């Protein structure tokens, strides 16, 4: 908790507001710029003495409920709210989720990043979209039901998926997938979607259940991929996991190591073939869902 900066931020946020901004009558002889401390306290549902101690950097750490009340009382923006929480020593609330909806700008980005494989995944591992290079790299499983297009589920329930990865990395890869899923479930507050997925995985895979019970947590942001492509052979790539404006979506970009662009050049040759194979599925998916959802048989 940064008491001094918290006190300064509260005072300056209060002074930027007028009574009219919050639906109060201004009244005569107002000398205080902005709102009075007592007015903020009333709006936030707390005692005037407690709020005064906050602005004087003498208070104990406020609860998240108190911070939420101050956010409403001071009409803070989302960025200002997050700053308030951080100054008070708390993690800011989770932002908005997009679910399966992909912003037009994200689809535009997928189309423009055509020199490397790119995918959009949910934080739980659901494949939401991928460009042609990713389809050429991982293949298309358009016959797989939409609820099965989850990279964690397929890793632990589809033996063929692992056959395309270096055998010596299977154990570590499985641990990373479970640790990342554990972190995502916690961020979501173990909501219905994460509980359903974990329950299904525990029932389907003893390996997953054992790894889940270890309670390891690690958010995957960068990791190598060593794949065996059925037509091109061994392919080494680096995967960068980038945040998107939605808290429940991630952009995965696969790039070659220095001097290793030959495999991507070959994938571009395969691209037209895969585009032809997946064109009908794209049309069907667009008609049944709000986003372009393309399956993936060998992702993880």
Secondary structure, DSSP 8 states (H G I E B T S, - for coil): --HHHHHHHHHHHHHT--GGGGT----SS--SSS--HHHHHHHHTS-HHHHHHHHTT-S----HHHHHHHHHHTT--HHHHHHHHHHTT---------TT---HHHHHHHHH--SS-EEEEETT-BEEEE-HHHHHHH---TTS-GGG-BHHHHHHH-HHHHTTB-GGGHHHHHHHHHHHHHHHHHHTTS-HHHHHHHHHHHHH-HHHHHHHHTT-----SEEEEEEEETTTEEEEEEEEEEE-SSTTEEEEEEEE-TT--HHHHHHHHHHHHHHHHHHHHHHHHHHHSSS-----SS--
